[in-house]
Amino acid sequence: MQSREMEHAMNKQAWTIQQVAEFLNVNPRTVYRLVQAGKLPGFKVAGSWRFLEEDIREWVNEQKQQVPPTRHRNRKSK
């Protein structure tokens, strides 16, 4: 990694499970389950999960791509 890239990376602060949960508006246990299952990008530091904001935002965008368009059924009134 070049020094400029390393300096940029070092200026990024890693998020905790709680911070990711607040960002996603879910329970921290949900974040823990997702990262344990390998579905959410994260890494461990001294036994604690950490996340980069950039990775979480990218993951959210990927999830939005996977959601099928909403289909409305034509329901007849009785």
The first five atom37 places (N, CA, C, CB, O) and aatype in JSON, in Angstrom:
{
  "aatype": [12, 5, 15, 1, 6, 12, 6, 8, 0, 12, 2, 11, 5, 0, 17, 16, 9, 5, 5, 19, 0, 6, 13, 10, 2, 19, 2, 14, 1, 16, 19, 18, 1, 10, 19, 5, 0, 7, 11, 10, 14, 7, 13, 11, 19, 0, 7, 15, 17, 1, 13, 10, 6, 6, 3, 9, 1, 6, 17, 19, 2, 6, 5, 11, 5, 5, 19, 14, 14, 16, 1, 8, 1, 2, 1, 11, 15, 11],
  "atom_mask": [
    [1, 1, 1, 1, 1],
    [1, 1, 1, 1, 1],
    [1, 1, 1, 1, 1],
    [1, 1, 1, 1, 1],
    [1, 1, 1, 1, 1],
    [1, 1, 1, 1, 1],
    [1, 1, 1, 1, 1],
    [1, 1, 1, 1, 1],
    [1, 1, 1, 1, 1],
    [1, 1, 1, 1, 1],
    [1, 1, 1, 1, 1],
    [1, 1, 1, 1, 1],
    [1, 1, 1, 1, 1],
    [1, 1, 1, 1, 1],
    [1, 1, 1, 1, 1],
    [1, 1, 1, 1, 1],
    [1, 1, 1, 1, 1],
    [1, 1, 1, 1, 1],
    [1, 1, 1, 1, 1],
    [1, 1, 1, 1, 1],
    [1, 1, 1, 1, 1],
    [1, 1, 1, 1, 1],
    [1, 1, 1, 1, 1],
    [1, 1, 1, 1, 1],
    [1, 1, 1, 1, 1],
    [1, 1, 1, 1, 1],
    [1, 1, 1, 1, 1],
    [1, 1, 1, 1, 1],
    [1, 1, 1, 1, 1],
    [1, 1, 1, 1, 1],
    [1, 1, 1, 1, 1],
    [1, 1, 1, 1, 1],
    [1, 1, 1, 1, 1],
    [1, 1, 1, 1, 1],
    [1, 1, 1, 1, 1],
    [1, 1, 1, 1, 1],
    [1, 1, 1, 1, 1],
    [1, 1, 1, 0, 1],
    [1, 1, 1, 1, 1],
    [1, 1, 1, 1, 1],
    [1, 1, 1, 1, 1],
    [1, 1, 1, 0, 1],
    [1, 1, 1, 1, 1],
    [1, 1, 1, 1, 1],
    [1, 1, 1, 1, 1],
    [1, 1, 1, 1, 1],
    [1, 1, 1, 0, 1],
    [1, 1, 1, 1, 1],
    [1, 1, 1, 1, 1],
    [1, 1, 1, 1, 1],
    [1, 1, 1, 1, 1],
    [1, 1, 1, 1, 1],
    [1, 1, 1, 1, 1],
    [1, 1, 1, 1, 1],
    [1, 1, 1, 1, 1],
    [1, 1, 1, 1, 1],
    [1, 1, 1, 1, 1],
    [1, 1, 1, 1, 1],
    [1, 1, 1, 1, 1],
    [1, 1, 1, 1, 1],
    [1, 1, 1, 1, 1],
    [1, 1, 1, 1, 1],
    [1, 1, 1, 1, 1],
    [1, 1, 1, 1, 1],
    [1, 1, 1, 1, 1],
    [1, 1, 1, 1, 1],
    [1, 1, 1, 1, 1],
    [1, 1, 1, 1, 1],
    [1, 1, 1, 1, 1],
    [1, 1, 1, 1, 1],
    [1, 1, 1, 1, 1],
    [1, 1, 1, 1, 1],
    [1, 1, 1, 1, 1],
    [1, 1, 1, 1, 1],
    [1, 1, 1, 1, 1],
    [1, 1, 1, 1, 1],
    [1, 1, 1, 1, 1],
    [1, 1, 1, 1, 1]
  ],
  "atom_positions": [
    [[0.85, -1.17, 0.0], [0.0, 0.0, 0.0], [0.9, 1.24, 0.0], [-0.97, 0.0, 1.23], [1.86, 1.31, 0.76]],
    [[0.59, 2.2, -0.85], [1.37, 3.42, -0.89], [1.07, 4.27, 0.33], [1.09, 4.21, -2.18], [0.03, 4.11, 0.96]],
    [[1.99, 5.17, 0.66], [1.85, 5.95, 1.89], [0.57, 6.79, 1.9], [3.05, 6.86, 2.07], [-0.05, 6.93, 2.96]],
    [[0.16, 7.33, 0.78], [-1.07, 8.14, 0.73], [-2.28, 7.27, 1.0], [-1.22, 8.84, -0.64], [-3.18, 7.67, 1.75]],
    [[-2.32, 6.07, 0.4], [-3.42, 5.13, 0.63], [-3.45, 4.68, 2.08], [-3.3, 3.92, -0.3], [-4.52, 4.57, 2.68]],
    [[-2.27, 4.41, 2.65], [-2.2, 3.97, 4.03], [-2.68, 5.08, 4.97], [-0.75, 3.54, 4.39], [-3.41, 4.81, 5.92]],
    [[-2.29, 6.3, 4.7], [-2.72, 7.43, 5.52], [-4.24, 7.57, 5.46], [-2.04, 8.75, 5.07], [-4.89, 7.82, 6.48]],
    [[-4.82, 7.42, 4.26], [-6.26, 7.5, 4.1], [-6.95, 6.39, 4.89], [-6.65, 7.43, 2.6], [-7.95, 6.63, 5.57]],
    [[-6.42, 5.18, 4.79], [-7.0, 4.04, 5.51], [-6.9, 4.22, 7.02], [-6.3, 2.74, 5.1], [-7.82, 3.85, 7.75]],
    [[-5.82, 4.79, 7.49], [-5.64, 4.98, 8.93], [-6.56, 6.05, 9.49], [-4.2, 5.34, 9.23], [-6.86, 6.04, 10.68]],
    [[-7.02, 6.96, 8.64], [-7.93, 8.02, 9.1], [-9.36, 7.53, 9.22], [-7.87, 9.21, 8.16], [-10.21, 8.23, 9.77]],
    [[-9.66, 6.34, 8.72], [-11.0, 5.77, 8.81], [-11.16, 5.11, 10.17], [-11.27, 4.76, 7.67], [-10.28, 4.38, 10.62]],
    [[-12.27, 5.38, 10.8], [-12.53, 4.77, 12.09], [-13.44, 3.56, 11.91], [-13.16, 5.79, 13.07], [-14.44, 3.64, 11.2]],
    [[-13.1, 2.46, 12.53], [-13.91, 1.25, 12.44], [-15.13, 1.38, 13.34], [-13.09, 0.0, 12.82], [-15.06, 1.93, 14.44]],
    [[-16.26, 0.86, 12.85], [-17.51, 0.86, 13.61], [-17.61, -0.4, 14.46], [-18.72, 0.97, 12.66], [-17.03, -1.43, 14.13]],
    [[-18.34, -0.31, 15.55], [-18.63, -1.45, 16.41], [-19.94, -2.1, 15.95], [-18.72, -1.01, 17.91], [-20.64, -1.56, 15.09]],
    [[-20.26, -3.24, 16.53], [-21.55, -3.88, 16.25], [-22.69, -2.94, 16.58], [-21.7, -5.2, 17.05], [-23.65, -2.85, 15.81]],
    [[-22.6, -2.24, 17.69], [-23.66, -1.31, 18.1], [-23.83, -0.19, 17.07], [-23.33, -0.7, 19.49], [-24.97, 0.16, 16.73]],
    [[-22.74, 0.35, 16.56], [-22.83, 1.44, 15.58], [-23.44, 0.95, 14.27], [-21.44, 2.03, 15.32], [-24.24, 1.65, 13.66]],
    [[-23.07, -0.25, 13.84], [-23.65, -0.81, 12.63], [-25.14, -1.06, 12.84], [-22.93, -2.13, 12.23], [-25.95, -0.79, 11.95]],
    [[-25.5, -1.57, 14.01], [-26.91, -1.82, 14.32], [-27.71, -0.52, 14.27], [-27.04, -2.47, 15.72], [-28.82, -0.5, 13.73]],
    [[-27.17, 0.54, 14.81], [-27.86, 1.82, 14.78], [-27.99, 2.33, 13.35], [-27.12, 2.85, 15.65], [-29.04, 2.85, 12.97]],
    [[-26.94, 2.19, 12.55], [-26.96, 2.62, 11.16], [-28.03, 1.86, 10.37], [-25.59, 2.42, 10.52], [-28.75, 2.45, 9.57]],
    [[-28.12, 0.55, 10.6], [-29.07, -0.3, 9.87], [-30.44, -0.34, 10.52], [-28.53, -1.69, 9.76], [-31.39, -0.89, 9.95]],
    [[-30.55, 0.24, 11.71], [-31.81, 0.25, 12.47], [-32.29, -1.17, 12.77], [-32.9, 1.03, 11.7], [-33.45, -1.52, 12.56]],
    [[-31.35, -1.99, 13.26], [-31.65, -3.36, 13.66], [-31.05, -3.64, 15.03], [-31.12, -4.37, 12.6], [-30.27, -2.84, 15.55]],
    [[-31.4, -4.76, 15.6], [-30.86, -5.17, 16.89], [-29.39, -5.58, 16.72], [-31.7, -6.33, 17.49], [-29.05, -6.19, 15.7]],
    [[-28.52, -5.27, 17.67], [-27.12, -5.7, 17.58], [-26.95, -7.21, 17.38], [-26.38, -5.28, 18.83], [-26.0, -7.64, 16.74]],
    [[-27.88, -8.0, 17.91], [-27.81, -9.46, 17.71], [-27.96, -9.83, 16.24], [-28.89, -10.16, 18.53], [-27.37, -10.81, 15.78]],
    [[-28.75, -9.04, 15.51], [-28.92, -9.28, 14.07], [-27.6, -9.04, 13.35], [-30.03, -8.37, 13.49], [-27.22, -9.83, 12.48]],
    [[-26.91, -7.98, 13.7], [-25.6, -7.69, 13.1], [-24.64, -8.83, 13.41], [-25.03, -6.34, 13.62], [-23.93, -9.31, 12.53]],
    [[-24.62, -9.26, 14.65], [-23.73, -10.35, 15.06], [-24.01, -11.61, 14.26], [-23.87, -10.63, 16.56], [-23.08, -12.27, 13.78]],
    [[-25.29, -11.97, 14.11], [-25.65, -13.18, 13.36], [-25.23, -13.06, 11.9], [-27.17, -13.43, 13.46], [-24.72, -14.02, 11.32]],
    [[-25.44, -11.88, 11.3], [-25.08, -11.68, 9.89], [-23.58, -11.8, 9.68], [-25.56, -10.31, 9.41], [-23.14, -12.45, 8.73]],
    [[-22.79, -11.2, 10.55], [-21.34, -11.25, 10.37], [-20.81, -12.65, 10.67], [-20.64, -10.21, 11.29], [-19.88, -13.11, 10.01]],
    [[-21.38, -13.33, 11.65], [-20.97, -14.7, 11.96], [-21.25, -15.64, 10.79], [-21.69, -15.2, 13.23], [-20.5, -16.58, 10.55]],
    [[-22.34, -15.36, 10.07], [-22.73, -16.19, 8.93], [-21.97, -15.81, 7.65], [-24.23, -16.08, 8.69], [-22.14, -16.44, 6.61]],
    [[-21.14, -14.79, 7.73], [-20.38, -14.35, 6.57], [-21.19, -13.53, 5.58], [0.0, 0.0, 0.0], [-20.78, -13.36, 4.44]],
    [[-22.33, -13.02, 6.02], [-23.2, -12.24, 5.13], [-22.96, -10.74, 5.23], [-24.64, -12.54, 5.45], [-23.45, -9.98, 4.4]],
    [[-22.22, -10.31, 6.22], [-21.93, -8.89, 6.44], [-20.42, -8.75, 6.56], [-22.66, -8.33, 7.73], [-19.79, -9.5, 7.3]],
    [[-19.81, -7.79, 5.84], [-18.36, -7.66, 5.88], [-17.87, -7.08, 7.21], [-17.87, -6.79, 4.73], [-18.31, -6.0, 7.62]],
    [[-16.98, -7.78, 7.85], [-16.42, -7.32, 9.11], [-15.12, -8.03, 9.39], [0.0, 0.0, 0.0], [-14.73, -8.95, 8.67]],
    [[-14.45, -7.6, 10.44], [-13.19, -8.22, 10.83], [-13.06, -8.12, 12.34], [-11.97, -7.55, 10.11], [-13.67, -7.26, 12.97]],
    [[-12.25, -8.99, 12.9], [-12.07, -8.99, 14.35], [-10.76, -8.32, 14.73], [-12.1, -10.43, 14.89], [-9.73, -8.49, 14.08]],
    [[-10.84, -7.54, 15.81], [-9.66, -6.91, 16.41], [-9.72, -7.26, 17.89], [-9.63, -5.34, 16.18], [-10.66, -6.89, 18.59]],
    [[-8.72, -7.98, 18.35], [-8.65, -8.4, 19.76], [-9.95, -9.08, 20.21], [-8.36, -7.2, 20.66], [-10.41, -8.88, 21.33]],
    [[-10.53, -9.88, 19.3], [-11.73, -10.64, 19.65], [-13.04, -9.9, 19.48], [0.0, 0.0, 0.0], [-14.1, -10.49, 19.72]],
    [[-13.01, -8.63, 19.08], [-14.24, -7.85, 18.89], [-14.45, -7.54, 17.42], [-14.19, -6.55, 19.71], [-13.5, -7.22, 16.7]],
    [[-15.69, -7.64, 16.97], [-16.0, -7.34, 15.57], [-15.91, -5.85, 15.3], [-17.39, -7.86, 15.21], [-16.33, -5.03, 16.11]],
    [[-15.35, -5.51, 14.13], [-15.25, -4.13, 13.68], [-15.64, -4.09, 12.21], [-13.81, -3.55, 13.89], [-15.52, -5.09, 11.5]],
    [[-16.12, -2.93, 11.76], [-16.65, -2.76, 10.41], [-16.21, -1.41, 9.87], [-18.19, -2.88, 10.4], [-16.13, -0.43, 10.62]],
    [[-15.93, -1.36, 8.58], [-15.62, -0.08, 7.94], [-16.89, 0.48, 7.31], [-14.49, -0.24, 6.87], [-17.64, -0.25, 6.65]],
    [[-17.14, 1.76, 7.53], [-18.34, 2.41, 7.01], [-18.5, 2.16, 5.51], [-18.31, 3.93, 7.3], [-19.59, 1.85, 5.03]],
    [[-17.42, 2.31, 4.79], [-17.42, 2.11, 3.34], [-17.91, 0.71, 2.98], [-16.01, 2.35, 2.75], [-18.7, 0.54, 2.04]],
    [[-17.45, -0.31, 3.72], [-17.87, -1.69, 3.46], [-19.36, -1.88, 3.76], [-17.05, -2.66, 4.3], [-20.05, -2.57, 3.01]],
    [[-19.85, -1.28, 4.83], [-21.26, -1.42, 5.2], [-22.15, -0.72, 4.18], [-21.51, -0.85, 6.61], [-23.18, -1.26, 3.79]],
    [[-21.76, 0.47, 3.76], [-22.56, 1.18, 2.75], [-22.59, 0.4, 1.43], [-21.99, 2.59, 2.51], [-23.63, 0.34, 0.78]],
    [[-21.47, -0.19, 1.05], [-21.41, -1.0, -0.16], [-22.31, -2.23, -0.02], [-19.96, -1.43, -0.46], [-23.01, -2.6, -0.96]],
    [[-22.29, -2.86, 1.15], [-23.13, -4.02, 1.42], [-24.61, -3.65, 1.31], [-22.82, -4.59, 2.82], [-25.4, -4.4, 0.74]],
    [[-24.98, -2.49, 1.85], [-26.38, -2.03, 1.76], [-26.77, -1.87, 0.3], [-26.57, -0.68, 2.53], [-27.85, -2.3, -0.11]],
    [[-25.91, -1.25, -0.5], [-26.2, -1.07, -1.92], [-26.35, -2.41, -2.64], [-25.11, -0.25, -2.59], [-27.22, -2.56, -3.5]],
    [[-25.53, -3.38, -2.28], [-25.65, -4.72, -2.86], [-26.98, -5.36, -2.48], [-24.47, -5.62, -2.41], [-27.61, -6.03, -3.3]],
    [[-27.4, -5.17, -1.23], [-28.68, -5.74, -0.78], [-29.84, -5.1, -1.54], [-28.85, -5.53, 0.74], [-30.81, -5.78, -1.87]],
    [[-29.74, -3.81, -1.81], [-30.8, -3.12, -2.54], [-30.91, -3.65, -3.97], [-30.55, -1.6, -2.57], [-32.01, -3.69, -4.53]],
    [[-29.79, -4.07, -4.55], [-29.79, -4.62, -5.9], [-30.5, -5.97, -5.95], [-28.35, -4.76, -6.42], [-31.06, -6.35, -6.98]],
    [[-30.47, -6.7, -4.85], [-31.02, -8.06, -4.81], [-32.52, -8.1, -4.54], [-30.31, -8.86, -3.76], [-33.14, -9.15, -4.71]],
    [[-33.1, -6.98, -4.13], [-34.53, -6.96, -3.8], [-35.33, -6.93, -5.1], [-34.88, -5.73, -2.9], [-35.16, -6.02, -5.91]],
    [[-36.2, -7.92, -5.3], [-36.99, -7.92, -6.53], [-38.01, -6.78, -6.52], [-37.71, -9.28, -6.71], [-38.46, -6.37, -5.45]],
    [[-38.38, -6.28, -7.69], [-39.38, -5.22, -7.73], [-40.7, -5.69, -7.14], [-39.59, -4.74, -9.17], [-41.06, -6.86, -7.25]],
    [[-41.4, -4.79, -6.51], [-42.69, -5.11, -5.89], [-43.72, -5.38, -6.98], [-43.18, -3.96, -4.96], [-43.84, -4.63, -7.95]],
    [[-44.44, -6.46, -6.8], [-45.5, -6.8, -7.76], [-46.83, -6.62, -7.07], [-45.34, -8.26, -8.29], [-47.04, -7.07, -5.95]],
    [[-47.72, -5.95, -7.75], [-49.07, -5.74, -7.22], [-50.01, -6.7, -7.94], [-49.53, -4.26, -7.4], [-50.09, -6.72, -9.17]],
    [[-50.71, -7.47, -7.16], [-51.7, -8.38, -7.74], [-52.99, -7.62, -7.97], [-51.93, -9.61, -6.84], [-53.35, -6.71, -7.22]],
    [[-53.66, -8.01, -9.0], [-54.95, -7.43, -9.3], [-56.0, -8.21, -8.52], [-55.25, -7.45, -10.85], [-56.37, -9.32, -8.9]],
    [[-56.47, -7.64, -7.42], [-57.43, -8.33, -6.56], [-58.84, -7.87, -6.89], [-57.12, -8.07, -5.06], [-59.12, -6.68, -7.04]],
    [[-59.73, -8.86, -6.99], [-61.13, -8.54, -7.27], [-61.88, -8.31, -5.97], [-61.81, -9.66, -8.09], [-61.7, -9.06, -5.01]],
    [[-62.7, -7.31, -5.93], [-63.53, -7.02, -4.75], [-64.72, -7.94, -4.75], [-63.98, -5.54, -4.73], [-65.28, -8.23, -5.81]],
    [[-65.11, -8.4, -3.58], [-66.27, -9.28, -3.48], [-67.48, -8.5, -3.09], [-66.04, -10.4, -2.48], [-68.57, -9.06, -2.96]]
  ]
}
